[in-house]
Amino acid sequence: MKNKLAQRIRDLPPYLFARIDELKSEQRARGVDLIDLGIGDPDLPTPPNVVAALQEAAANPAHHRYPSYSGMLEFRKAAVDFCARRFGLDLDPATEALALIGSKEGIAHFPVAFVDPGDLVLVPDPGYPVYGTGTKFCGGEVHVMPLRRENGFLPDLSAIPKDVAERAKVMWINYPNNPTAALAPRSFYENVVAFAKEHDVIVASDVAYSEMYYDDERPMSFLEVPGAKDVGIEFHSLSKTYNMTGWRVGFAVGNRDLISGLGKVKTNVDSGVFEAVQRAATEALAGDQSSVEDMRRIYRERRDVLCKGLMSLGHEVLAPKATFYCLVAVPKGYSSLEFAAKLLTEAGIVATPATGFGAWGEGYVRLTLCADKSRLAEVVERLKRC
Ligand SMILES: *Cc1c(COP(=O)(O)O)cnc(C)c1O
């Protein structure tokens, strides 16, 4: 059997969490009550109005057939209306919006439309791993943009060498950021648009956490900046906003040529999102938004319990203004992986070494707020004891 894996799969980076997974099973086998703050997956349920919309739509035979490739116009209208209400964007639902099977699907497929072998793609580090793997699956080369704390975890565009900038085809940006929780100011987006125009680079912005913010500073859309629609596409997710990670629905908006390019890939790969799910997603975006306020209040309270607690123990914690991720600085003498292993074996706490998101994550572990307040208080208690 010719079962040798394709080169692109053999080239995938080694799985960094193998050691953590091993320790997790060991601890579990010993009966340790693990508190898992490793994975960014909301523990809260999808709002009931969304579930009800799915139930009703699922019973309607009109939705049992193949959906349209680009998504129901009704869903794309709801997406565009959401962007108008929230960010003041003016988008055409027919040509500037596309339904996705979760934003990850669109992020992974985008390079298939625009990256040729040998093309260069600018990727933030630490960052969501899909930007880099999607690039490499298409034979593209990754140029890392380090996200440094002293620079607010924004890439330093002026540090990108001229020849790299000239060769670059796509730049990925992601604010509010996973894993650093950083927000981007308007001036950053303005610089990105100027950079993209000067060097003829496509901007791909991932705003999966745009609604997950806790203070007065509301995250903006990159497309709010004048000229952004000439150069960019933005990937939106319902997963974190409406606790819908399992539903697999999201959307892309932006430049019509970029949307249409991604759409061409999708017509050849998938057959769209189940229409009943699109009906439910329409309800999520267009219906009662009080669940989003509740979500923010719950995570804000959790953030305060966990971050204040850890700080009171002397830990250096970057308390998030957005996203549900808290970076904790690793004490001297440990690597990120070693510190995560110590948290697991000595306190039964699962944290993610930030090196799982790239080499520039060294020095931090990432904790999520995906557990209730009493469990987060328990995290603080356990650390106090060890
Ligand atoms: C969770 C996440 C996504 C993916 O969300 P889906 O819409 O569920 O595919 C995209 N980008 C980042 C940075 C994320 O953390």
PDBQT file of the ligand as one rigid body, heavy atoms in Angstrom, charges set to zero:
ROOT
HETATM    1  C1  LIG A 401     -11.623  30.224  17.472  1.00  0.00    +0.000 C 
HETATM    2  C2  LIG A 401     -10.852  30.944  16.415  1.00  0.00    +0.000 A 
HETATM    3  C3  LIG A 401     -11.240  30.915  15.065  1.00  0.00    +0.000 A 
HETATM    4  C4  LIG A 401     -12.198  29.897  14.487  1.00  0.00    +0.000 C 
HETATM    5  O1  LIG A 401     -13.458  30.031  14.700  1.00  0.00    +0.000 OA
HETATM    6  P1  LIG A 401     -14.553  29.193  13.919  1.00  0.00    +0.000 P 
HETATM    7  O2  LIG A 401     -15.446  30.227  13.372  1.00  0.00    +0.000 OA
HETATM    8  O3  LIG A 401     -15.148  28.316  14.952  1.00  0.00    +0.000 OA
HETATM    9  O4  LIG A 401     -13.895  28.377  12.838  1.00  0.00    +0.000 OA
HETATM   10  C5  LIG A 401     -10.577  31.713  14.163  1.00  0.00    +0.000 A 
HETATM   11  N1  LIG A 401      -9.539  32.469  14.543  1.00  0.00    +0.000 NA
HETATM   12  C6  LIG A 401      -9.112  32.485  15.813  1.00  0.00    +0.000 A 
HETATM   13  C7  LIG A 401      -7.953  33.341  16.159  1.00  0.00    +0.000 C 
HETATM   14  C8  LIG A 401      -9.736  31.714  16.781  1.00  0.00    +0.000 A 
HETATM   15  O5  LIG A 401      -9.247  31.693  18.019  1.00  0.00    +0.000 OA
ENDROOT
TORSDOF 0
